[in-house]
Amino acid sequence: MSLSKIVLSLDLGGTRRLQVLENNEVLIKDLATKKCVFFTPPRWICFVGLIDDIEEQIQLSLVGKPINYIQHIGGTWYVSVNSKFPTVDIRRWYEDSRTELKPTRVGIALTYSNWDKLKWAVIVFSGVEVFPRSV
């Protein structure tokens, strides 16, 4: 990751910020904990393409359906929604000795409130349509 100027910075709630850099890389970071997610342009495109699926999984989780959704977004990065935790988790994963995927500590968990702000920022700035939250 090179040092680039921030072109756009959006508040996602609390200490969470979305930053778009001049080289089209995207960061989501928590200013308090210093945890962050780094998106290359192809990874960001993959992530944005999953917004409808992620939102559908959140809706199912909110009505009590058991959810364990995990999708690869590039490199060692995955996005997940699990009904046990009310977050959208974006982080690096690794394969353990039994070739099972396991999450690392590198990444960020967005609350559903943070998720809504991120989702609407994507809609506003890229014209992507996603499910409206009915809750």
URLINHU-V536399 format. One record per pair of residues at least 12 apart in sequence whose C-alpha atoms are under 8 Angstrom apart, sorted by the first residue. I is the first residue (numbers start at 1). J is the second residue. Records with the same first field share a line. If there is no record, write none. Layout:
I = J / J
//
This chain:
4 = 21 / 22 / 23
5 = 21 / 22
6 = 19 / 20 / 21 / 22
7 = 19 / 20 / 21 / 22
8 = 20 / 21
10 = 121
11 = 117
12 = 114 / 115 / 117 / 118
13 = 113 / 114 / 117
15 = 30 / 31 / 32
16 = 28 / 29 / 30 / 31 / 114
17 = 29 / 30 / 31
18 = 118
24 = 40 / 41
25 = 38 / 39 / 40 / 41
26 = 38 / 39 / 40 / 41 / 44
27 = 39
28 = 108
29 = 108
30 = 108
35 = 106 / 107 / 108
36 = 106 / 107 / 108
37 = 90 / 91 / 106 / 107 / 108
42 = 74
43 = 73 / 74
44 = 73
46 = 73 / 74
47 = 73 / 79
48 = 122 / 128
51 = 119 / 130
52 = 130 / 131
54 = 80 / 81 / 88
55 = 130 / 131
56 = 131
57 = 69 / 81
58 = 81 / 83
59 = 133
61 = 82 / 83
62 = 83
64 = 83
65 = 83
66 = 82 / 83 / 84
67 = 81 / 82 / 83 / 84
68 = 80 / 81 / 82 / 83
69 = 81 / 82
76 = 92 / 93 / 94
77 = 90 / 91 / 92 / 93
78 = 90 / 91 / 92 / 93
79 = 91
86 = 111 / 112
87 = 109 / 110 / 111 / 112
88 = 109 / 110 / 111 / 112 / 115
89 = 107 / 108 / 109 / 110
90 = 107 / 108 / 109 / 110
91 = 103 / 104 / 105 / 106 / 107 / 108
92 = 104 / 105 / 106 / 107
//
